[in-house]
């Protein structure tokens, strides 16, 4: 699935993992936009679809990062999930011109740490099987 590079610096692995998550998010959001454009789905499903895309992207990036690092998957997965959400919050703040719902982003931040931690554990299990 992934190739292990044990000689890679930790921050490079974090950057690669978070950037892969962001790229996956962009691709999935484009797919969702096409689905909503060509079907008669209501806009009330859009928030749910965005949450699902966020969860999938955090899982993918945390599994990738923990697999590449090869140890302490819960810790690295949580950090990668947090870094993903911080970057997403910065992008959203710039796009919304400073208007930010801190309660919603705090809940998203906690969710990203929990999901990243769990996905990091999965990444370690996958890495130990290779």
TIDREN-698080 format. One record per residue (C-alpha): z, y, x; chain. Coordinates in steps of 0.25 Angstrom, whole numbers, plus 5000, padded with zeros to 4 digits. Layout:
TIDREN-698080
+------+------+------+----+
:   zz :   yy :   xx : ch :
+------+------+------+----+
:    Z :    Y :    X :  A :
...
+------+------+------+----+
end
This chain:
TIDREN-698080
+------+------+------+----+
:   zz :   yy :   xx : ch :
+------+------+------+----+
: 5000 : 5000 : 5000 :  A :
: 5004 : 5010 : 5011 :  A :
: 5004 : 5009 : 5026 :  A :
: 5017 : 5011 : 5033 :  A :
: 5017 : 5021 : 5044 :  A :
: 5031 : 5020 : 5051 :  A :
: 5028 : 5030 : 5062 :  A :
: 5025 : 5041 : 5052 :  A :
: 5035 : 5053 : 5051 :  A :
: 5044 : 5053 : 5038 :  A :
: 5040 : 5067 : 5034 :  A :
: 5025 : 5063 : 5035 :  A :
: 5028 : 5051 : 5026 :  A :
: 5035 : 5060 : 5016 :  A :
: 5023 : 5070 : 5016 :  A :
: 5013 : 5058 : 5014 :  A :
: 5021 : 5052 : 5003 :  A :
: 5023 : 5065 : 4995 :  A :
: 5009 : 5069 : 4997 :  A :
: 5004 : 5056 : 4992 :  A :
: 5013 : 5058 : 4980 :  A :
: 5007 : 5072 : 4977 :  A :
: 4993 : 5067 : 4978 :  A :
: 4996 : 5055 : 4969 :  A :
: 5002 : 5065 : 4959 :  A :
: 4989 : 5074 : 4960 :  A :
: 4980 : 5062 : 4957 :  A :
: 4989 : 5057 : 4945 :  A :
: 4990 : 5071 : 4939 :  A :
: 4975 : 5072 : 4940 :  A :
: 4973 : 5059 : 4933 :  A :
: 4983 : 5063 : 4922 :  A :
: 4976 : 5076 : 4920 :  A :
: 4963 : 5069 : 4918 :  A :
: 4970 : 5059 : 4908 :  A :
: 4976 : 5071 : 4900 :  A :
: 4962 : 5078 : 4901 :  A :
: 4954 : 5067 : 4896 :  A :
: 4964 : 5061 : 4885 :  A :
: 4971 : 5067 : 4874 :  A :
: 4985 : 5065 : 4880 :  A :
: 4995 : 5076 : 4876 :  A :
: 5001 : 5085 : 4886 :  A :
: 5015 : 5080 : 4883 :  A :
: 5012 : 5068 : 4892 :  A :
: 5009 : 5076 : 4904 :  A :
: 5023 : 5078 : 4909 :  A :
: 5025 : 5063 : 4908 :  A :
: 5013 : 5061 : 4916 :  A :
: 5017 : 5071 : 4927 :  A :
: 5030 : 5064 : 4928 :  A :
: 5024 : 5050 : 4930 :  A :
: 5014 : 5056 : 4940 :  A :
: 5026 : 5062 : 4948 :  A :
: 5034 : 5049 : 4947 :  A :
: 5022 : 5041 : 4952 :  A :
: 5019 : 5050 : 4963 :  A :
: 5034 : 5050 : 4968 :  A :
: 5034 : 5035 : 4967 :  A :
: 5021 : 5034 : 4976 :  A :
: 5025 : 5044 : 4986 :  A :
: 5039 : 5038 : 4988 :  A :
: 5034 : 5024 : 4989 :  A :
: 5024 : 5028 : 4999 :  A :
: 5034 : 5036 : 5007 :  A :
: 5045 : 5025 : 5007 :  A :
: 5035 : 5015 : 5010 :  A :
: 5029 : 5022 : 5022 :  A :
: 5043 : 5026 : 5027 :  A :
: 5049 : 5012 : 5025 :  A :
: 5064 : 5014 : 5024 :  A :
: 5073 : 5021 : 5014 :  A :
: 5064 : 5022 : 5003 :  A :
: 5073 : 5028 : 4993 :  A :
: 5076 : 5040 : 5002 :  A :
: 5062 : 5042 : 5006 :  A :
: 5057 : 5040 : 4992 :  A :
: 5067 : 5050 : 4987 :  A :
: 5063 : 5060 : 4997 :  A :
: 5048 : 5058 : 4994 :  A :
: 5050 : 5060 : 4979 :  A :
: 5058 : 5073 : 4982 :  A :
: 5048 : 5078 : 4991 :  A :
: 5037 : 5075 : 4981 :  A :
: 5045 : 5082 : 4970 :  A :
: 5048 : 5094 : 4979 :  A :
: 5033 : 5096 : 4982 :  A :
: 5029 : 5094 : 4968 :  A :
: 5040 : 5105 : 4964 :  A :
: 5034 : 5115 : 4974 :  A :
: 5020 : 5112 : 4969 :  A :
: 5024 : 5114 : 4955 :  A :
: 5032 : 5127 : 4958 :  A :
: 5020 : 5133 : 4964 :  A :
: 5011 : 5129 : 4953 :  A :
: 5020 : 5134 : 4942 :  A :
: 5022 : 5147 : 4950 :  A :
: 5037 : 5146 : 4952 :  A :
: 5041 : 5141 : 4938 :  A :
: 5049 : 5128 : 4940 :  A :
: 5058 : 5120 : 4931 :  A :
: 5069 : 5116 : 4940 :  A :
: 5075 : 5106 : 4931 :  A :
: 5062 : 5098 : 4929 :  A :
: 5060 : 5098 : 4944 :  A :
: 5074 : 5094 : 4947 :  A :
: 5073 : 5082 : 4938 :  A :
: 5059 : 5079 : 4945 :  A :
: 5065 : 5080 : 4958 :  A :
: 5076 : 5070 : 4955 :  A :
: 5066 : 5061 : 4949 :  A :
: 5057 : 5062 : 4961 :  A :
: 5069 : 5058 : 4970 :  A :
: 5073 : 5046 : 4961 :  A :
: 5059 : 5041 : 4960 :  A :
: 5056 : 5043 : 4974 :  A :
: 5068 : 5035 : 4978 :  A :
: 5064 : 5023 : 4970 :  A :
: 5050 : 5024 : 4974 :  A :
: 5054 : 5024 : 4989 :  A :
: 5062 : 5012 : 4987 :  A :
: 5050 : 5005 : 4981 :  A :
: 5042 : 5010 : 4994 :  A :
: 5052 : 5003 : 5003 :  A :
: 5051 : 4990 : 4995 :  A :
: 5036 : 4991 : 4996 :  A :
: 5037 : 4994 : 5011 :  A :
: 5046 : 4982 : 5014 :  A :
: 5037 : 4973 : 5008 :  A :
: 5026 : 4976 : 5017 :  A :
+------+------+------+----+
end
